[in-house]
Amino acid sequence: MLKKLAVILSSIIVICSVQYFPNRPLFYEFIDGKSGYEIYLENYSSSADIVTLSDINTYKALSNISGESCRVGGHVTKDDIFNRFNAQLVLVENHEGGTSYYAYAQIIKYKATVQGKTVNLHVFVGENGIKVGSPIIFGSF
């Protein structure tokens, strides 16, 4: 009887704690603070509604989030981002203005297919800095 009560009580505590933990953007620790934070709503494609948040607290009120991106601040590198998410490099594309690195990380819930491969972390390293997105960066770099 005591074990059942302990299991029920533990379950209630977990459910309540999950409900009250603040939601925050996936790349919160990397935000440069100047460009805002982009949220993709509704679907997992380039036709998603892109909303730029200037106040990160607004993130908590959004629903149907299908992806996120932001410019990276400070001295954060591509490797720092990959290490943070324990991401495995899947594909590299060179562009005129920089290089796109596509990776997969099990802890990221978003997913997309690029050249037949499943990815969920996109890091663009360009002349004007680094932009990171998940599942990929929609819009411009």
N, C-alpha and C positions, 0 to 999 in steps of 0.2 A: 504494500500500500504506500509506503514511504517513497519507494522508487518511482511509482507512477506519479505521485504528487511532485517529486523533484523534476521529473521529465516534463510534466505539464507546466510547471513554474518556469523552467529553463526555456521552454518554447515560447512562452508569453514574453519573457524578457528579451529574447532574440527578436521576435516580431516587433516589439515596441522600439527596441534600439535601432533597428533598420529603418523604421518609419521616421525616427527623429534625427538620424544622422543627416547632416546637410549634404545635399547634392552639390557637386562642383564639377566644373568642366574637366574633361579627360586630360587636357594639357595645361591645367591651371598653373603648375609650377614653372612652366616655360614661357608664359605670356610676356610679351615685351612691354605691355602697359600703354602703348601709344596707338596701336592700330585697331584695337577692339578685338573681339573674339567672334568668329563666324560659326553659326549653328546651321546645319542642314535639317530641314523639316520635311516630313511626310514620306519621301521615298529615297531609295539608295541610287540615285543617278544624277546626272548634271542638270536635270529638270527640277531638282529639289528646290524648295523655297530657301533662299539663303538670307538669314537674319544676322545682322552685326550687332553684337551686344557691347555697349560701352560700360555697362554696370554688370559685373559678373553675377551679382545676386539675382538678377533677372532670370538666370539659368534655371533656378529652382522651379519657376512658374511655368516653364515650357513643357509641352508634351509632344509626342511623336517625333522625337529627335532621331535622325537617321545618320548623323555624322557631325564632325566638328573640325575646325582648323584655326590656326593663329600664326602670327609672326612670332619668332622666337627672340627673346631678349638676352642681353648679357653675353657671356662667353660660352653659351651652351653650344655644343657641337652635335653633329649627326650621331656620333657614337654615344654621347650622353643620353640622347633620346632612345636609341636602340637598347642601351643597357637598362634604362629605367623600366622599359616594358619587356625586357628579355626577348627582344624581337630577332627573328631570323631573316636575313636578307634573301629576297626572292628574285628581284629583277632590278636592273639599272638601265635608265634611259638618259642619253645625253641630248640636251636641247641647246639652242643657240645661247640662251641666257644662263644656263646652269645645268645641274644634273638632278634627276629624280631617282630616289631610292625607294623601292617598294619592299615592304617586309610583312611578315606575319607574326603576331603576338597572341598567344592564347588568352591573355587577360583582357584583351580588347574585344568588345562585343560586336562591333560593326564589321561587315565583310563586303568585299567587292571582287570581281574577277577582272584581271588585267592580263591580256595575252594568254588566256586560258589558265592562269594561276590565281589562287585565292590569296588576297592581300587584305590588310586592314590597317596598315600604317604607311603613310606616304610622307617622305621628307624631301623637300626640294631645297637644294643648296645652290644659291645664285649669287649674282654680283651684288645684289642689295640685301643679302642676308639669308636667313633660313626661314622656311615656312613649313609647318607640320600639319598634317590632316589625317583624319580617319573617317571612313575607310580609305578614301583618297581625297586630294585637294580638288574641290570643284571651283570653278571660276578662275581667277588669275593667280599667278605666283607672286 
